[in-house]
Amino acid sequence: MFRRAFWFSAGAAAGVWATTKVNRRLKQLTPESLAAQAAGKAVEAGHRLKDFALDVKAGMTQREDELNDALGLTQDADHPAPNGSVTPLPGPRRLRALENDQTIHRSKFSYNRNEDH
């Protein structure tokens, strides 16, 4: 009698366990769940890509500083370097600012070559 009750209970427990396992798997395979999983993976990949880009930027800055130190280009563009040393070239933003400043000055004193004739 106890043997039959034991096996009946074991079979019922195995059936409940298998049913819950199958239901969980089916819920994971619904379109909403798959979309949520894909969105989670995309967000995770975006974070990894952002971290990689920040690491690359930090490495580039570090390497640029090393090269500037090795070449003696650590002077500030606003302060002139002592005689005999090399001054750094202005970066693209500074060049654009200088070009814009020159166009402003040119527009104040415009020269029309057709006025001479």
Buried (B, 14 or more C-beta within 10 A) or exposed (E): EEEEEEEEEEEEEEEEEEEEEEEEEEEEEEEEEEEEEEEEEEEEEEEEEEEEEEEEEEEEEEEEEEEEEEEEBEBEEEEEBEEEEEBBEEEEEEEEEEEEEEEEEEEEEEEEEEEEE
